[in-house]
Amino acid sequence: MAEKSGSEDAGTLIIGAGQTGLQVACSLRDLGDARKITLLGEEPHAPYSRPALSKELLTGEAEPESLSLRNKDWFIQSGIDLVLREQVVNLRLPDGEAPGCATTSAGRDLPFGRLALTVGAAPRRLDVPGAAVAGVCYLRDLNQAVELRRRLGGSRRVVVVGGGFIGLEAAAAARALGKDVTVVEVEDRLIPRAIGPAMSEFLRAAHQRRGTTVVLSTGVAAVDSSAGRVTGVFLRDGARLPADLVVVGVGVLPRIELAQQVGLACDGGIVVDRYARTSAAGVVAGGDCTVLPHPLTGQGMVRLESVQNAATQGALAAASLLERCDATPVVPWFWSTQGDLRLQIAGLASGFDREVLRGNPDTEHFSVLYYRGDQLLAVDAMNSPADYLVVRKALAQGVALSAELAADASTPLKALLSAAAAAAAAAAR
Ligand SMILES: Cc1cc2nc3c(=O)[nH]c(=O)nc-3n(C[C@H](O)[C@H](O)[C@H](O)COP(=O)(O)OP(=O)(O)OC[C@H]3O[C@@H](n4cnc5c(N)ncnc54)[C@H](O)[C@@H]3O)c2cc1C
């Protein structure tokens, strides 16, 4: 039997005990890796599911314990050392036979042979005068969500800064609790980076129908407070919105500080290839902290913030650590639940030049297909799971769905997919 090098003996260190980090650990064990695995995170909680933080947790339909992705016994049985409440503050990569070393905030040195960076992203701060007062809240982790829920209970008027997914989910939860809610978005439409104008306009109208006020095309200029507590926000156009709670959802910044410390390529995220490998041998990265080649086309770099991407990249990263690189194109998918509005997205719409509307938005059951030329790129399906599933399948199979035929909502997309797949098969014979 070959002798193990010092580096090999030191095992795998996974920094960041979130969705992606857990997936790396699970996949390593599933792939038969019996060596030491340490999964380390700075939060006090074992890995948990974040999506409910802005949905069921806020409304009280879920409790923190129910969000755990694995119980403590699972880590013991799987032989995975779970280290919580410690932040890696200093990192050195392996050098030849010498293992790498991560130093934590508790002053501990953890040697490693292979490294996975799954450190996620941090919320962008609201950088305006007065923003550092009580009652200005962020929503990224469980502690913040629990704090926000507590404050929601005692508040009457809520201003949500940022009309993206998290802002709109939080707004819907606050409305469900009977709060007076205003969403302020600096762009001229909601979720401008991820969805097209038709779906943005639908969401604006749908949230307004449910009693939320949506203010577009203006940002927050300052936060007003009294005795250290928020009392309102001043908008750039001079208006003042009274508030006893402000929820900030203005995007995130990938956590690249450790990657930069050890000289990994970063460009708006830790740069990885389609196998989740970074620019250094033996170091992989995955999830919200990375930029990766478009998962379907391989063309151009994208940054994805989704459970699907965390799971996919986590599995790829584990395989790469074991030098079993294997990546088949994957259709990115995502969902956002805003009260009774369930949006499902498959594919990536960026670069589209045509939106095809299927159905009537007034019914709140419809979808928008995105095309560049004749090429189908993505779907946004509002309370229309069938359209979502068919487009996801079409993208996975590389089958073209005619935009002209798809526009007729009386024809099920499933029928179009079957016909297009049969035609493609006949042409290939
Ligand atoms: C409120 C909310 C709602 C969401 N809703 C949806 C949804 O509906 N659908 C969907 O698909 N996706 C949703 N997402 C996105 C999805 O949850 C994320 O894409 C996913 O959790 C990313 O996982 P990750 O492991 O890459 O990062 P994270 O889950 O952020 O995990 C990274 C972990 O690393 C830790 N860490 C960072 N640096 C260090 C360090 N130096 N030392 C130790 N630990 C460190 C962090 O504290 C964190 O715990 C939502 C996200 C949020 C915040």
The ligand as an SDF file (V2000), in Angstrom:
LIG
                    3D

 53 58  0  0  0  0  0  0  0  0999 V2000
  -33.2680   34.6690    3.2100 C   0  0  0  0  0  0  0  0  0  0  0  0
  -32.8780   33.8160    2.0320 C   0  0  0  0  0  0  0  0  0  0  0  0
  -33.8600   33.2120    1.2460 C   0  0  0  0  0  0  0  0  0  0  0  0
  -33.4950   32.4210    0.1690 C   0  0  0  0  0  0  0  0  0  0  0  0
  -34.4800   31.8330   -0.5880 N   0  0  0  0  0  0  0  0  0  0  0  0
  -34.1370   31.0170   -1.6110 C   0  0  0  0  0  0  0  0  0  0  0  0
  -35.1400   30.3560   -2.3840 C   0  0  0  0  0  0  0  0  0  0  0  0
  -36.3240   30.5460   -2.1660 O   0  0  0  0  0  0  0  0  0  0  0  0
  -34.7330   29.5250   -3.3780 N   0  0  0  0  0  0  0  0  0  0  0  0
  -33.4080   29.2940   -3.6540 C   0  0  0  0  0  0  0  0  0  0  0  0
  -33.0800   28.5010   -4.5610 O   0  0  0  0  0  0  0  0  0  0  0  0
  -32.4420   29.9070   -2.9340 N   0  0  0  0  0  0  0  0  0  0  0  0
  -32.7810   30.7640   -1.9350 C   0  0  0  0  0  0  0  0  0  0  0  0
  -31.8020   31.3960   -1.2040 N   0  0  0  0  0  0  0  0  0  0  0  0
  -30.3940   31.2190   -1.6110 C   0  0  0  0  0  0  0  0  0  0  0  0
  -29.7870   29.9840   -1.0190 C   0  0  0  0  0  0  0  0  0  0  0  0
  -30.2170   29.7890    0.2950 O   0  0  0  0  0  0  0  0  0  0  0  0
  -28.2770   30.1480   -1.0860 C   0  0  0  0  0  0  0  0  0  0  0  0
  -27.9300   30.2220   -2.4570 O   0  0  0  0  0  0  0  0  0  0  0  0
  -27.5380   29.0020   -0.4300 C   0  0  0  0  0  0  0  0  0  0  0  0
  -27.8660   28.9100    0.9270 O   0  0  0  0  0  0  0  0  0  0  0  0
  -26.0370   29.2230   -0.5820 C   0  0  0  0  0  0  0  0  0  0  0  0
  -25.3590   28.2860    0.1680 O   0  0  0  0  0  0  0  0  0  0  0  0
  -23.8040   28.4650    0.4560 P   0  0  0  0  0  0  0  0  0  0  0  0
  -23.4280   27.2560    1.2260 O   0  0  0  0  0  0  0  0  0  0  0  0
  -23.0890   28.7750   -0.7900 O   0  0  0  0  0  0  0  0  0  0  0  0
  -23.6920   29.7540    1.3640 O   0  0  0  0  0  0  0  0  0  0  0  0
  -24.2270   29.9730    2.8370 P   0  0  0  0  0  0  0  0  0  0  0  0
  -25.5000   29.2320    3.0300 O   0  0  0  0  0  0  0  0  0  0  0  0
  -24.2170   31.4500    3.0480 O   0  0  0  0  0  0  0  0  0  0  0  0
  -23.1230   29.3010    3.7800 O   0  0  0  0  0  0  0  0  0  0  0  0
  -21.8490   29.8330    3.9490 C   0  0  0  0  0  0  0  0  0  0  0  0
  -21.4600   29.6950    5.3930 C   0  0  0  0  0  0  0  0  0  0  0  0
  -20.0790   29.9790    5.5260 O   0  0  0  0  0  0  0  0  0  0  0  0
  -19.8500   30.6770    6.7300 C   0  0  0  0  0  0  0  0  0  0  0  0
  -18.5490   31.3480    6.6440 N   0  0  0  0  0  0  0  0  0  0  0  0
  -18.1700   32.3330    5.8050 C   0  0  0  0  0  0  0  0  0  0  0  0
  -16.8900   32.6800    5.9990 N   0  0  0  0  0  0  0  0  0  0  0  0
  -16.4220   31.8980    7.0000 C   0  0  0  0  0  0  0  0  0  0  0  0
  -15.1720   31.7880    7.6640 C   0  0  0  0  0  0  0  0  0  0  0  0
  -14.1250   32.5460    7.3330 N   0  0  0  0  0  0  0  0  0  0  0  0
  -15.0470   30.8820    8.6740 N   0  0  0  0  0  0  0  0  0  0  0  0
  -16.0990   30.0960    9.0210 C   0  0  0  0  0  0  0  0  0  0  0  0
  -17.3090   30.1520    8.4160 N   0  0  0  0  0  0  0  0  0  0  0  0
  -17.4670   31.0340    7.4240 C   0  0  0  0  0  0  0  0  0  0  0  0
  -21.0480   31.6230    6.7740 C   0  0  0  0  0  0  0  0  0  0  0  0
  -21.2680   32.1120    8.0670 O   0  0  0  0  0  0  0  0  0  0  0  0
  -22.1610   30.6750    6.3160 C   0  0  0  0  0  0  0  0  0  0  0  0
  -22.7310   29.9910    7.3890 O   0  0  0  0  0  0  0  0  0  0  0  0
  -32.1310   32.2060   -0.1280 C   0  0  0  0  0  0  0  0  0  0  0  0
  -31.1370   32.8230    0.6620 C   0  0  0  0  0  0  0  0  0  0  0  0
  -31.4980   33.6090    1.7290 C   0  0  0  0  0  0  0  0  0  0  0  0
  -30.4300   34.2650    2.5690 C   0  0  0  0  0  0  0  0  0  0  0  0
  1  2  1  0
  2  3  1  0
  2 52  2  0
  3  4  2  0
  4  5  1  0
  4 50  1  0
  5  6  2  0
  6  7  1  0
  6 13  1  0
  7  8  2  0
  7  9  1  0
  9 10  1  0
 10 11  2  0
 10 12  1  0
 12 13  2  0
 13 14  1  0
 14 15  1  0
 14 50  1  0
 15 16  1  0
 16 17  1  0
 16 18  1  0
 18 19  1  0
 18 20  1  0
 20 21  1  0
 20 22  1  0
 22 23  1  0
 23 24  1  0
 24 25  2  0
 24 26  1  0
 24 27  1  0
 27 28  1  0
 28 29  2  0
 28 30  1  0
 28 31  1  0
 31 32  1  0
 32 33  1  0
 33 34  1  0
 33 48  1  0
 34 35  1  0
 35 36  1  0
 35 46  1  0
 36 37  1  0
 36 45  1  0
 37 38  2  0
 38 39  1  0
 39 40  1  0
 39 45  2  0
 40 41  1  0
 40 42  2  0
 42 43  1  0
 43 44  2  0
 44 45  1  0
 46 47  1  0
 46 48  1  0
 48 49  1  0
 50 51  2  0
 51 52  1  0
 52 53  1  0
M  END
$$$$
